[in-house]
């Protein structure tokens, strides 16, 4: 297992990232990415520490992070959950696409290589390489929002979405773009496929492959980073540490060797790779573990604000804190329920119960905005009337006024400002707005998550119960 130092060294390659029209020379040191890079390095150091018990022995006699573990037992599922929980606690749930996210998908793929046909060996080899080298993989799985009726070869929108334009003896050449590369600018590898349902005629885009982020021809265009523009980590503690960025990936005739191709021009398999294997469930289990930690953190901020404002015994405040507790406990409970009611699939893989997993994913778009709204109600105007930056707290001309007038009764000014600065970075900053949007659309459009819920709820058992009851009675005896 590598350390944070190993991770930092690996970032100093020839990756192509453009920011404000200029190429980034060193992503590890660039102010726009340094905070997130440092956070990931800390995650690697945490996992490499034997005290955290995040390692296991693999089938290749190497030590690896448990986030890559293909679970076979209840104990394996618990070990994976605890590993992801440790990392989620280190970022308080604000690093949505850390190294443990795509690791779950890859473990699911590698547990069912036969689904990929003749390319199944590629899947297993790639999974083992990433696991044994402890690499950070992100993905781009959403095509640009263009007119999909005009993406065929020769049409105006052909190869706006990434697709294969040439086939060679040693691999394929791809062209186009794909989003949403969260964390890709600071990761080692990029997994590329399409989560949006495809149809016959989309074969050029029915692909699944992985390449190093430094591959020639791959260009990343991040959205505006948030951390570098802030005054300090005291003023914006979340923005500075946990802005993992999101990038548009552009493939300018990128060569992909065949050994890194997992799906090739197969519309049905681009979907089956997620849902015929345990990949979608294992990957999204990590996401809900992270969400549970994030909501717990939000609840903690709400409780501390109630204490500072001496409103914790106020009935309205109690009601709001109770609602936060409901939301946080609901997500945590569903994660534990999915794990406790796991099933062994025909390959012997322990798969968390999707009935509970998809239920909470379907509620994510409502739970998170509700939690943020409650935090706003608890914060009142205290998050608005704050010093412009920490500088006003230390400058001789202004420090005394800030210390005297910007505080909570019984609490020092610095303690008051520190907490409400954190609250503002949770509910009002650009970082906060991005996370609001991210969680609302994490599971895709509402119809997608509700479709998963209908598919996995076990409606057959529910209907059978109703049918049994209906069969237990009939028209009264002797009725005309």
N, C-alpha and C positions, 0 to 999 in steps of 0.2 A: 504494500500500500504506500502510495507516495505522500509526501509531506507538502505543506504549503510552499516551501522553497522549490520543490520539484515542479509544482503547478506554475509558479511564476516564471521559472526558466522556460517552460514549454510554450508560454505565450509569446516569447520573443522569436517570432518566425516571420514569414513573408505574407501574412494575411492582409487582405485588401479591404480597408474600412474607410469610408468617406464621411467626413463630418464638416459641415459648413463649407462644402465644396473643396475641401483639402483632404489629402490622404493622411490618416493617422499613422505615425511612424512607430510608436511603441504603445500598444494598448494598455500594457501593465502600468505605465507611468503617466498616461494621459489623464488630466484632471477629470475628464468626463467619465472615465471608467475606473479610476484608481480605487474609489471607495468600494465598489462592488467586487473588484479583483481582490482586494484585501479581505473582504468578507468570505469569498470562496476559499482563499488560502487558509483562513482560520478554520473553515469547515474540514478541509483536508487534514490539518493538524489535529483537530478534534477526533476525527475518525482514526487517525494513526496512533493515537494515545491508547495503549492497552487498557487503561482504566475505564474507558468508555465501553469496552466490550462490543465494538462495532465490527469486529473482524470474524471471519470463519475460514475453515480450510476447504479449498475447492477440490474438484476432481483432478486438477493438474498439480496438486500438492503445493499450491501457493496460498497465501493469505489474501483475502479479498474483503471488500466492504459488504456487509450484510444486505445493503440495498440492492445488490445484484443477485441475491440468493433466489433460486427457483424453489418455492416452498413446497414441501412434501408432507408436513405435519402441522398440527396446531402450534407446536413450539417454534417452527420455522416462521409462521405468520407473525407470532408475537415478536420474534427477534427482528424481523423486518420492520414492524411497527415501531419498536423501541429505537431502532437505528434512525428511522426517518423523524421520529419525535425529537431525538437529540439534536439533529440538524435544524428542525423547525424551531425549536426553542432558542437556538443560537441566533436565528434571524427573526424570531417572534412571528413566524409565518409570512413574512413579507418577501421572501425569495421564492417565487412560485415555480421557477424552472431551474432549481438547483441540480446538482449532479445526480440526485436520487430519483428525479422524475422520469426521464427517458430510460433510466436503468430498469425501471419496472416494466416498461413496454418491451425492452430487449429481452428480459428474462422470460416474458410471456411468449415472444416469438420463438426463442431458442428451446422452449419446452415442447414445442409442437412443430418440428422442422418439416414433417411430412406435409403440412398444409401448403408449404412453399414449393412442393414438387422437386424438380431437379435442382432448384436453387436453395433448397433447404440446408445443404452443407455450408453454403455461404453465410447463412444466418447464424449457424452455430459457431463457425469460425470467428465471425465478427464479434459476436457476443463474448466469446472467451477472450479475444484480444482486448476488448474494452474493459472487461472485468479484471483481467490479470494485469493490465497496465494502469488500471484505476483512472480511466479517462472520463472527462466531462463531455457528455453528448447532449446537444439540444436538437430541436427539430423545427422544420417549417412544413406545415401540413394543410395550409389554407391557400387556395389560389386567389389571385386578384379578383376583385369584383367587376368583371367585364361581362359582356354579352356572350354567354356560353353557347349560343346558337351560331356564333361566328368564330369558333376556335379551330375548325377543321383546317387542314393544310390548304393554303391558297386563299383562305378567308382573311379579312382585315385584322382579326384578333388572334390569328394563329401564332402560337408560341409567345403570347403574353404570359400565359401560364407555363411553367417549366415542363418541357416535353422532349422526347428523343427526336433528333433531327438527322442523325447518322448512326449507322451500325458498322463497327469494325471488327476484325478478327479478335482483337484483344479487349474490346469494350464498346461502350456507346458514347455518343456526344449529345449533351443536353443543352437546351437554350430556353430562356424565358425567366420568369420570376416566381417567387412564392413568399408567403408571409405566414406566420408572425414570429420572427426569429427572436423570441425572448431569451436573453442571455447569450445569444449566438456569438456576439462580438468578443466575448471573453471565455468561450468554450473551446474544447479541443476538436470536436467532431460535429458534423451536421448530418442528421438523418432527414431525408427528403421523401415525402410521399403526399398523398391527397386524401384528406378525411372527408371531403365533400363527396356525396354519392355521385358515381359516374354512370354512364350509359354506353351502349354500343355506339361506336364512332369516336369514343374518347381514348382509343388505344394508345395514341401518341403520348398521352398524359398519365396512363395507368402504370405508374412506376413506383418503385420503392428502392432506395439506395442510400449509401452513406459515404461521405467524403471528409477528409480533413478540412478544417476551416481555412487553412492556408493554401488550398488547391488553386492553381492558376485558373483565372477566368471567373472565379467566384468573387463577387463584390457585395459588400454589406453597406446598407444605407440606414443607419440608426435614426430613430426619431430624436427630437431634441432632448439631450440628457438633462436631468434635474439637479443632480448633486453639485456639479461644477459651478452653477450659477448662485448657489446659496452662500450666505455670509459666514457660516461656521456650522460644525456639527452640533453645537449647543443650541443654535437657533433652529436648525432643521435636522434633527438626529436620524430620522428615517431616510429622508431624501439623500443625505450624504453617504450613508452606509449601504443602503439596500436597493438602489436604482439599478436593476439588472438590464435595463434598456430593451428595446424591441427593434428589430431590424428587418427591412425588406432585403431579401436575398435575390440577387440578380446573377443568372448563369449565362455567361457570355461564351457559348460553345465550350462548355466544360467537359473534359474527358473523364469518364468513369470506368475503371477496369471492371471486367465481368465479375471478378471475385467480390466486388462490393455492391453487386446488384442482387436484390432479394425478390423483386417483382418486376416482370418485363412485359409490357403491353398486354396486361391481363386485368380487365375491368373488374371482374368478380373478385379476384384475389386482393385487389387493393382494399376492399372492404373486409374480406375474410381474414386478412392478417390481423385485424383488430378483434373481431368478434367470434371467429371460429377457434382462435387461440385465446388464452387467458390475458392477453396483452392489455386490452382496454381496462379490464377490471384491476389488474395489478398496478398499472400506471396511475389510474385515478384513485386507487386507495391511498397512495402517497399524497395526492392532491387534497384529499379530505382530511388526512392526518394534519397536514399543514394548515388547512382552514380551521380545524378545531383549535390549534395552538393560537392562531391569529385572533379568533374570537375570544379566547381566554384572555389574551393580552388587552384587547379592547375593553373587555369587562373590567380588567384590573385598572386601566386608566380611568374608567368611569367611576369606580369605587374610590380611587384616590382623590378625584375631583370632588366627590361628595364629602369626603372627610375634610379636605382643605376649606371647603365652603361651609362647613359645619351644618350640612343639610342631610346627613346620613340617616337621621331619625325622622325626617319629613316624609309624610306618607306618599306624596307625589314622587319623591326621589326613590323611596323604597320600591314603588311600582316600576319605575324605570330600570332600577338595578335588577329587579326580578325578571323583567323582560330580557335584559342582557344575559342573565343566568340561564333562562330558558333556551335562548338561541345557542349559546356556547355549549350547553349540556346536550342539546339535541344533536349537534354535529358529532360531538365526541361519542355519544351513545350509539349513533348509527354506525360509526366506524367500528366500535367494539362489537356491536350486534352482527355486522357483516363478517367479522373475524370469527366470532363464536359459532356462527351457523355455517361455516365454510363447508364445501363439498369437495371430494376428490374427483377430478375428472377422469376420463378413461386412460389418461397417460399417467395418473398418479400424482397430479399437481393439486395442491391445496388451494382452492379458489374461493376468496371471500364471497359471501352471498350477495349477488348483484341487486337483489330485491331491496336491501337496505342501502347499498352504496348509491344506486341511481335515485333512490328517494331523496337523499340529501343533496345530491348533485342537482336534481330538479328544483330544489328549494333554494339553491345557492343565490340565484338572482334576486330573491326576495329577502333572504336572511341577512346577507351582508349589508345592503342598503338600509335595512331596518336597524341594524346595529349602529351604523354610522349616524343615522337620524337620532337615535337615542343619545348617542354621545354628544351630538350638537345640543340637544335639550339640556343635558347635564352641564355643558360648558358655558352656556348663556353668553353674555358679552365678554367674559373674561379672556376668551381667545382672540378677541379683536383689539382690546385696549392693552397692548403689550408694547414694550420698547421696540424700536425699529430693528435693533440688533443687540448682541451682547456688548457692543462698544459703548452704548449709552449706560451700561451698568458699571463700567470701569473708568470712563472718562471723568476727570476731576470736576468738570463743569456740570455734569448731569447725574453723577452717581448718587448723590444724596437725595435728589428728588425721586429718582426711580426707587431707591431703597425705602423711602418713606411712604410713597403713594401707591406703588404697584406691588401689592402683597395681599395675603389672606390673614385674617385675624388669628394671631397665635403662631403664624408660620413666617419664616424669613422671606424676604423679597426674592432671593435667588431660588429658593425652593418652589415658590409660587410660579415664577416665570418659567423655570425649567419644565415643570409639569404641563403648563398650558401651552408652551411652545411645542411640546411633544403632541399634545392634543390637536393643535392646529395642523401639524404635519400629518396627522391622521385624518382630519376632516376637511381641511381648507386649502392645502397647498396643491400645486400641480401634481406632485407625487400622489397625494391623496385622491385626486380626481382620476388619475390613471388607474389606481387600485379599485376604485368604485366601478369604473367601466370594465376592468379586467374580470372582477368577480361576477358582475352581472351577466357577462357573456362567456364565462368559463366553459359552461356545458354546451355552448352553441345557442341557437335560437330555441325559445321555449318548446316548440314542437319537437325538437330533437330530444331534449331531456325527458319530455313527457312520453315520447315514443319508447325510450329505453324503459321507463317505469312501467308502461303497459306491457311491454314484452317480458319483463322479468318479475312482475309482482306475483305470479302464480294465480292468475285469474281463473285457471281451471279449477283450483281448489275452492276458490270463492264461489264460483258458479255451481260446483258440485254440492257445496253445502246448501245453497238455495234450492237446488233440484231435489236434494234429499228431504228438505222440509216441505216443499210443494207436494212431493209424493206421499207424505204422511197423512194427508187429509183429502177429502173430496166433497162432492155434494152430499148434503144430509141424506140419510137413508129414507127412502120413501118420498123424496122430493119429486114433484110432478115434472 
